[in-house]
Amino acid sequence: MSTRLSIQEVVAEGICQTIQRNGWDLIHHPRTDEDVWRCLLPGRALTLRCASCVSGLQFLRHGWSGAVRIRVGDFEDEHDLYNPDLEDSVWISLPESKSDFELTIESLAVEGRLEAWLLGFAINGAPKSVSRSRLLNATTKIIYGDWGDFLVLAHDKVIPRAIAKEGSWAPKDIEIFRQHVQPGSAVIDVGANFGHHTIVFSRLVGANGKVLAIEAQRVMWQLVIANAAINACDNIIALHTAAGREAGTVNLFPVSYDGDFNFGSLGIDVRNDASSTEGEAVTVDTLDRISEKTLGDRRIDFVKIDVQAYELFVLQGLERIISEHRPTIFVEISPFWMMKAGYSYTAIYDFLSRHGYEFKHQDWIETDGRGVPSVALDQDMEWDLLAIHPSQASAAQS
């Protein structure tokens, strides 16, 4: 079975090397969101040195397409790319080769039609992408990370790009997870996004552990399920729901998945006006009830909460689990956006303090005598809070 690779991928991975590119320009094609080779002049040759795994070529067809002449050794063939009715693509097979070979693509004019567009390559036994990223279609791509392979939205501009560049998202957070999540643990991941940290937790808890992933965005929840399957993580339970302080229905902020956006920043709209019903509606329930329905009476050891200023409401629906299990809690704090959501970030510290929790922060965070950072409520900054109950700290030391 062959795999499609883009021009950028075959060049980056050394599958194809350019020998001559006379009149063939590398341009960005908006429909495929990829770089392609385009020729607008007849009789111009693109010559490549190709690995033996290259088995075919993908060309664009439309009303302005001319033809191409393909040469590989003694093999030569011509193909008219004209399609007057619609824009599509056609695959042209190459002769099988047991070693690297030289490929020449020559543009030909046909009745005044001149254009030739090379979109991609068919590869037999394609290796995993060295570039850590492979575009699958106009809407999705796969990222090869240190913790697994992840199906993501092609226009998701922050977390997937960080994984493609660095290998993982928030590696310092992962180091904290490694210290506090043990094999056999049960973890709740609230705000799972497309599931990067969910997969990390799955690896950490192992076959005897469980990960309950909560994601309110339908599209992202679908990706969590896909990524659990791709990575063979059958200890993950992924739910399309929001977690809050009571059962009901909430709306996310409106979003379009067609353009570039940080989809991990999409939160629940807490405004009480007409515009607050424009986004996706999703059911909400307390984590106490959600956990009981899905995990029964299993002990919860660790909870990660990253829900774009909805964190306090999630904690308020976690009262029973906190009282009975004393899980370690990792929560994002964002004073400005929490103020916009109708509460002070200090309410989270007050809530956890009443349950006997102690706080840990990054080194750069300055705190008062209670261990609470003191910043202006309108200050647009974020940090992570690690809340540990003394009973868990002493258990870890014993």
N, C-alpha and C positions, 0 to 999 in steps of 0.2 A: 504494500500500500504506500502511495506517495503522499507527501505533505507539501502544502503550499508555503513558500517563504517569500517575503518581500525582497526587493532589490537591496534595501538597506541591510537586511539580515544576511543575505548570501555574501555581500561584500564584507560585512563586519566579521563574519565567521570564516572568511577565506575560502568559501565554496566557489566563488567566481572572482577572477581578477581581470581588470580592464587592461587590454592590450592597445586597443584603438577605439576612440569614441568620436569619430568624425561626423559632426552635425547632429549628434544625439545629445540632447540636453537633459540633465537631471532636474526635474521640477516636482513640486508638490501637487498631487492630485486631490482636490477637495472632497471628492465623493468617497474615495477609499481611505483618505487621510494618511497617505503614504507617499514617499518619493518614488517617481517612475521615470523611465527614460522615454523621451519624446523626440521624434524627428519630423521636420516639416519640409525637408528638401529631398528630391529623388537622388538615387545613386549614392547615398551616404552609408558607410559601413560601421557597424558596432561589432568589435571583435573582442571576445572574452576567452580567458583560459578557465575551463570549468572542471570541477571534480567529477569523477565517474558517477556520483550519485544524482547528478542533474539529469532529469528524464523528460522535461517538457517546459514549454514557454507559454505564458499567458499574455495575450494581446487584447487591447481595447478594440471594439468594433462600433462604428457609427457612420453617419452619412458622409463624413469627410475623409474616411479611411481609404488609403491606397492599398498596396500589397507589400509583402516582404519576401525576400529570397533567403532561405536558410541553408547554410553550408556547414557540414561537419565531415572533414576528410573527403572521401569520394561521394558522400551523400549530398544531394542538392534537391531542394524542393521549393516551390512558390505557393503562396497562400494569399488570396484576396481577402482583405479584412472588411470589406464594404458591408454595411447593414443599414439600409435607408429608413427602417421603421423605428428602431430604438437603439439605445446605447447599451451594449452588453459586452461580454468578453468571450474569447475562444481559446481553447488549449491546443497547442501544436506539439505533438510528440516528437522526441528526438531519438535517433538510433541508439541502441544500447551500447555502452562502452565499458570495458573492464579497467580502463586507466583514464587519467586526466586527458582532456581533449580540447581542441581549439574550435570555438563556435563563432561564425560570422553571420550577422543579421544585416541584410542590405535593404534599404527602403526603395520602393518602386512606385512610380506614378501610374495611375490607371484612370484614363479619361478625365484628367485634370485633378483627380483626388490624390492628395500627397501625404496625409498624416499617417504616422505609425507610432503607436504607444505600446511599450513593453511594460507590463504591470507586475509580473512575478514569475516565479520558477516552481516547477514540480520537482521534488527531491525524494528519492528513494532512501529509506532508512536515515532520515534527517536527524542529526544530533541535537541535543538540547541547546537552546539558543545561548551562545556565549554572552550576548548583549543583555540577558536576563528578561527580555521582553519580546513578545511576538504578537502582532496584530492578527486577530482571527477574522474579523469583519469590521464593518464601519462602526459598530457599537461596543464591541468587546475585544479584549486582548488578554493574554496570559502572561503573568509575571513569575519568573523563577527566583524564589527567595531562599534564604538560608534555612527557613523553617518549613518550606513546602512550596508547591506551585499554586498560584492564585489566579482564578478567573476574575477579572475586574472590568469596570466600564472604561472604554477607550478615552473618554473625556474627563475621567476623574484625575484631577491635576496635582494632588498633594501626596496622599499615602502611597498609591501605586508607584509613582515616580520616585519616591524616597526608597522604596523596596528595590526598584530596578537599579538605583544608583548605589545604595549602601548594603543591600541584602536583607534588611529588616526595617520595620517601622518602630521607632522609639526604643532603641536598644537598651537605654538606661532603665526604662520601665521593665523591660524583659529581665534584666539582671535582678530587679526587685522581685519579680514573679518567681524566678528560679530559687530565690532565698526563702520564699514563704509558701510555695505550692509544692506539695510532696506527692510522690506516687500513691495512688489510691484516694486522693482528695476529691471532693466535690466542689466545683467552681461555678459561680454564676457570672457570666459576662454580659453586662447590661450596656447596650449600645455597641453591638458586635460589629457594626459596619459590614464589610464583605467577609470578615472572619479571620483576619490575620492573627490577632491575639487569641481568638478562639482556637485556632490550630496550635498556637504556642501552648495554650493551657492543655489542650488534648495530648500533646507530646509529654508535657510535664506530669500529668496525672496518670498516664499510662492506661493499660488495658483494664485495670480494676478501678479506675477513677471515672468521673462523670463531669461533663461540661454542659451547662444549660446556657445557651446563647439567646439573648433577647434582642431583637432588632425590629424597630417600628417601620422603617422604609421597606415596602414590599420588594422593590428591586434588589436592595441590599440583602434582605432575608433570603431571596432566591439564590444569591451568590454565596451566602454562608452554606446553604445546603449543597450547592454544587462543589464548593471547595472542601467540604467535609468528605464528599464522595471522591473527589480527585485525589485527596491525600489519604484515603482509606482510614478516616478517623470515625469509627463507628461508636465511639463513646460520647459523641456530641448529639444533643437534642437542641434543635433550632426552632424557635417560635416567632411567628409574625405577630407581635404585640408590643405595646408599650408597658412599662412598669411605672406605677404611681402610688398615690396614697389611698385611692379608692377605685372601685370598678366603674367603668363607663366607656365613653368614646372621646378621643381627642383628635385634633388635626395637626398635621405637620405644616411647616411653612411651605408655600408653593415653590416648586422647582421644576425646571425643564432639564431633561436628561440629554438634550441635543447638543448643548455647548459645553465648553470647559467650565468646571466648577469643582470645588472641594466638597464632595457629597458627604464627607464625614462631618461637615459643619452644620448639616441640616438638623434642626431641632423641632420640638413641639411648640406650637403657637399658643401661648397662654393669654393672649389678648381676648377680651370679651367684646368684640365688635364684628360687623359683617365680614370684614376681610379675613377674620380668623377661621373661617370655614372654607376658604378657597383651596387649601392644600389637601393632601391625602388624609382621609379619615381612617383611624385605626383604633381597635379596642385597647383598653387599658385596664390593668388589674394590679393588685398588690403582689409583690414578690412572695409574701407569705403564702398567698393562695396559689400563685403560679407554681411555686416550688413544691407545695404539698400535692398538687394535681399531677406533676410530672415526675418528681423524685420521691414522693411519699414522705416517710419520716427520716430519710437519709440526712446525716449531719452535713451542714454546709460549712466549708472550711475557709473559703476565700471568695470575696465579691469585688469585681471591678465595675465601676460606674463611670461612664463617660457619655453624657446625654445632653450636652449643650445647654447648661443652666437649669435642667430639670432634676438635678441631683438630690436636692432636699426632698422633693416629693417621692422620689424612689426610696430614700432612706425611711421616710415616714410609713411606707408600706412594707418595711422590713423589720418591724418592731419585734414580732414573735421570734424570727430567726436570730436577731441580735440578742434577745434576752436568753434564748435557750442554747444557742450554738456559739456565740461570741466569735463570729468569723472575722478574720483580718479583712479590712476594707481598704480598697485603693480607689480614690475618687478625685476627679478633676475639679479644681476650684477656679472660678472666673468671676471676680467681684463685679465688674461692669455688667456682664450679661445676666448675672444673678439678680442684680438690682433691677434690670429691665424685666426680669421674670417675677418681680414683686417681693423679693426678700433680700436680706443681707447675707453675704457669704458666711458671716460669723454664726448664723443660725445653724449651719452644719456642724460647726465646732461645739456649739451649745448642746445640740442634740446628742452628739457622740459622747460628750463629757458626761451627760446625765446617765449614760449607760456605762461609764467607767473607762472609756477608751483613752489611750495616750497617743500622742501625735509625733510623726516623723516627717521631715521635709528634706528637700534638696539643700545642699550646703549654702546656697546663695540666699535662701529665705531667712529673714530675720523675724524672730517671734518675741512675744511678751512672756511674762512669767507663767502663763497658762499653756504656753506653746502655740499660741495663735498669732499668725502674722497680722501686723497692723498696717493696712493700706487704705487709701481713700476708696470709697465705694464706687466712684466713677472711674477708677483707674483700670484701663483696658490691659490687663495682664492675666496670665494663667499659671497655675502650678499644680502639682500633684500632691495629694495628702495621703499618707499611709497611716491608717488608724489601727492600732493593735491593742487588744484587751490584755491587761496584765496576766490573766489566766493563761492566755496563749503564749505570751512571752516566757512565762515560767515553765510551761510545758515544753517549749522548744529547747530550753536550757537543760532540762532534766534528762 
